[in-house]
Amino acid sequence: MPLVKEPVHCPQIESDTWFGAPVRIGAGDVVLVDFWDYTCVNCLNTLPYLQAWQARYADKGLQIVGVHAPEFPFAREAGHVQRAIGELGITWPVALDNDYRNWQAYANRYWPAKYLADVRGYLRYYHFGEGGYGETEEAIQALLRIRDPEVELPEILAPLRGRDTPGAVCFRPTPELYLGYARGLFGQQEGLREDVVHQYTRPARRAMNAAYLDGAWTVSRDRSTAETAGAALSVWYQAAEVNLVMAGTAEVTLTLDDAPVPPDRWGEDVRQAADGRTVVPVDGPRMYRLVRGDRFGEHELGLRAGSGGLQLYAFTFVSCVKPST
């Protein structure tokens, strides 16, 4: 997106809870406002670039400020956000936006969204979603040069991942799949029983892009909760990578096409149990990376809870792969 030329002031970031010192826009620094949620895969995928810009430009007049706008109820808890900030290595100030006050002030609609303000506080650039990293860094450098014409700046950062390089291919993946009755898509032929424990049976024939429950589950407005060990869920999907927002404390057995997940497809949170199963240890509410790879394809992913209380909120599917060589 080009630099914004209209004289529009960026709203100040207001919050009752800050991690780090509050940031004032228009106080002499170039400010990059990043709307994010710690369970959002697209937000997490932009973090390496934000961290690189922080290292490159923090001492040259760039101030990054994160605005954490939660998608799920548990992400409103300050303790969960603080833990994520530490685990993710975020070193810039973060403001909680549980009431969406800043989200509305910016008329924002996206996770992630980045707004770049000049030293006087005027909006000069914005970008929604992943990508555009080189263009965003060029905008940062342009505003830093206006701030200090003598500043010495490095070459624009090279792409950090293969799928960020020119020529990368993005296929149409399975859409984000929520696992509550308000927005979810389930394939159960007997239908759902809302907010009560019900024994579900996975049908022999299953459609793509829908979730199928098997065993005792409670389907709530925004999540599905496994009530007993052995409760299972499966989804036939199209993507290169799969992530799932989960909460609770449990070991989840993971299968891909009815077999353990091959090691070259393990997401960051997958482990191998002593008996050869591929498992995901769930230790709190966050997004878990289940399947990774540089090949787009169709697969059926299965999950089986090792104990009751496991909560499943939403799948996200990544479709972009690096260029063929």
HUCORFEN-V607828 format. One record per backbone hydrogen bond with DSSP energy under -0.5 kcal/mol. CO is the residue of the C=O (numbers start at 1). NH is the residue of the N-H. E is the energy in kcal/mol with one decimal. If there is no record, write none. Layout:
CO/NH/E
CO/NH/E
This chain:
6/8/-2.0
7/9/-0.5
8/123/-3.2
12/14/-0.6
17/96/-2.5
18/20/-0.7
19/94/-2.3
23/25/-0.5
24/27/-0.8
30/63/-3.3
31/33/-0.6
31/117/-3.1
32/34/-0.6
32/65/-2.6
33/35/-0.6
33/115/-2.4
34/67/-3.0
35/112/-0.7
35/113/-1.4
36/69/-2.2
37/40/-1.9
39/41/-0.6
40/44/-2.5
41/45/-2.2
42/46/-0.9
43/46/-0.8
43/47/-0.7
44/47/-0.7
46/49/-0.9
46/50/-1.8
47/51/-3.0
48/52/-1.7
49/53/-2.7
50/54/-2.5
51/55/-2.1
52/56/-2.2
53/57/-2.7
54/58/-1.7
57/60/-1.7
57/62/-2.1
58/61/-0.7
61/30/-2.7
63/32/-2.5
64/93/-0.5
65/34/-2.7
66/68/-0.6
66/95/-3.0
67/36/-2.3
67/69/-0.9
68/70/-0.6
68/97/-2.6
72/75/-1.4
73/76/-1.9
74/77/-1.4
77/80/-0.6
77/81/-1.8
78/82/-2.9
79/83/-2.1
80/84/-2.2
81/85/-2.6
82/86/-1.9
83/87/-2.6
84/88/-2.6
85/89/-0.7
85/90/-2.2
86/89/-0.6
89/91/-0.5
93/66/-2.9
94/19/-3.1
95/68/-2.7
97/100/-1.9
100/104/-2.2
101/105/-1.8
102/106/-2.1
103/108/-2.8
104/107/-1.1
112/129/-2.9
113/35/-2.9
114/127/-2.2
115/33/-3.3
115/117/-0.5
116/124/-3.2
116/125/-1.1
117/31/-1.8
118/121/-1.9
119/28/-1.3
121/10/-3.0
122/118/-2.4
124/4/-4.2
125/116/-3.0
127/114/-2.9
132/136/-2.6
133/137/-2.4
134/138/-2.2
135/139/-1.9
136/140/-2.3
137/141/-2.7
138/142/-2.4
139/143/-2.0
140/144/-2.2
141/145/-2.2
142/146/-1.5
143/147/-2.1
144/148/-2.4
148/151/-2.1
151/153/-0.6
161/164/-1.5
162/165/-1.5
162/323/-0.5
165/168/-1.8
169/171/-0.6
169/321/-2.7
171/173/-0.8
176/178/-0.6
177/315/-2.9
178/185/-1.0
180/184/-2.3
185/211/-2.4
188/191/-1.2
192/194/-0.6
193/196/-0.8
193/219/-0.8
196/219/-0.6
198/200/-0.8
198/217/-2.4
200/215/-2.8
204/206/-0.5
207/210/-0.7
207/236/-0.5
210/236/-0.6
211/187/-2.7
212/234/-2.1
214/232/-3.4
215/200/-3.0
215/217/-0.6
216/227/-2.4
216/228/-0.7
217/198/-2.3
218/220/-0.7
218/225/-2.6
219/195/-3.0
220/181/-2.3
221/182/-1.9
221/183/-0.5
223/220/-3.0
224/312/-2.9
225/218/-2.1
226/309/-3.5
228/231/-1.6
231/305/-2.8
232/214/-2.4
233/303/-2.8
234/212/-2.4
235/237/-0.6
235/301/-2.8
236/209/-3.2
237/299/-2.0
238/174/-2.4
239/297/-1.7
241/318/-2.2
242/290/-2.1
242/291/-1.8
243/316/-2.2
244/246/-0.6
244/288/-2.8
245/313/-2.8
245/314/-0.7
246/286/-2.1
247/311/-2.7
250/252/-0.5
250/282/-3.3
251/253/-0.5
251/306/-1.5
252/280/-2.4
253/304/-1.8
254/261/-0.6
254/278/-0.6
255/302/-2.4
256/259/-0.6
259/256/-3.3
262/265/-2.5
263/266/-1.3
265/292/-2.1
267/270/-1.7
269/281/-0.5
271/273/-0.5
271/279/-2.8
273/276/-2.0
277/273/-3.2
277/279/-0.6
278/254/-3.5
279/271/-3.1
280/252/-2.3
280/282/-0.7
281/283/-0.6
282/250/-1.6
284/286/-0.7
286/246/-2.3
288/244/-2.4
288/290/-0.7
289/269/-1.7
290/267/-2.2
291/242/-2.1
297/239/-2.2
299/237/-2.9
299/301/-0.5
300/257/-3.4
301/235/-2.1
302/255/-2.3
303/233/-2.3
304/253/-2.6
305/230/-3.2
307/310/-0.7
310/226/-2.7
311/247/-2.1
312/224/-2.3
313/179/-2.6
314/245/-2.6
315/177/-1.7
316/243/-2.5
318/240/-3.3
318/241/-1.8
319/171/-1.0
321/169/-2.0
